[in-house]
Amino acid sequence: MGDRRYTKDHEWIDVREDGVGTVGITNHAQDQLGDVVFIDLPSGGKVLARGDEAAVVESVKAASEVYAPVSGKITEVNDALIDNPSLVNEAAESSGWFLKMSLSNPSELEGMMDGDAYKKMIEEAG
């Protein structure tokens, strides 16, 4: 695993040395959503700007957008989620990842939180 960063919208990205980042939602986010029943993933090759809608997660409670934490081109999506969306509940921060993307502007990572800062944000939110 590379350098994991978090957004205020509860997405995480792990960036490898080759500039490819794996994107998913946090355990806190999946806990708030409840049982995930469907995930609408983007197509590979799609180019996203930071903040663009990257995927949609539907749970028994609500539908929620997942936003691109950085700009880049999608290199892979996690097809396992199509048949087994509950992977997000079981392993949100590992095998329940959503997509991988090639970063077009790695400097966008600089404004994101590390694990300690994200944990503090969650605790302060109550």
N, C-alpha and C positions, 0 to 999 in steps of 0.2 A: 504494500500500500504506500501511497505517496503522502503528500501534505494535505490533510483534510481541512476544509474550510466550510463554514456554515453561513446561511443567509437568515435575515430576520423573518423570512417566510417559511422557515423550517426545511429548507433544502440543504443537502450537503454535496460537496464535490471533493473527490480524491484525485489529485493530479499526479500522474507518473512523470518520470524524467523525460519521456518522449513527447510530453505536451498533450497527452490524451487524458481527459478527466472523466471519471465515472460519477454519475449524478443519481441521487435518490432523495427520499424524504427521511426525516429523523424519526426516531422512536417516539418522541413527543408528538409529532404530527400524526403518525399512524394511530397512536393512542387516542388522540382527539377525534379522529375520523371514525373509529370503531371498525367493525368487520368490513374489509374491502371486498367488493363483489365484482368490480369491473375496472379495467384500466385501458384508456385510449392512448396508445403510444404513437409518436410521430413516425414518419418514414425515414429510413436511413438516407443520408445524403442531404437532408434538409439543413439549411443554414438558419441559425437563430441568433438574434441579438440578445444581449443581457436583458432580462425582464420579459422576454417573449414567452407566451404560453408554450410549454414544451410537451405537456401531457395532461390528461384529466384522470383523476382518481374518483371512482364512485364507491361509496360505502352505504351501509344500511341507514346512516344518518344524513348524508349529504354528498354532493359532488364538489370537488375541489380542484383547482388548477395547480399544476406544478410548473414553476417558472424556470427558465434557463438562468442559472446563477452567473454565467459568463457567456460571452459571445463565442460562436464557433459553429462547426459543421458536425452533424451527427454521424458518427462512424458505425454505431451499432445500437440496437435496442434489445432489451431483455425479453425475448420471445417467451420465456418460461412464464412470464406474468399473464400472458394471454389465456393460457389454460389453467393457471393457478394464481389468481390475483391475491390470494391470502398469503402468499410469500411476503408481501409487504408487511402484513401484521406479524408474521413469524420472524422475519429477519430484515427489517427495514433498512438497517445500516450495513448489510452485507449482501446476501444473495437476492434480496428484494430490490436491488438497484433498478433504475428505469432505463437509462441510456448512457452511452459513452460519446464524448464529443472531442474533437480536435480544437483546442483553444486558438482563437484568432487574435486575442489580446490578453496575454497572461497577466498584464498589469492590473486587470480587473479583480484579480484575487486579493490585491493589497487591501481593499476596503472591507473584506469579509472577516468574520469572527473565527477565532480558533476554538477548540473544544471548550476551554475554560470560560471564554467570553460568552459562548452560546449557553453553557450551563447556567452562568450567572443571569443571563437574560431570562431564561425560563423560570429560575427561582424568584426573580424580582417580579415577574408577571403573576406569580402566585398560582 
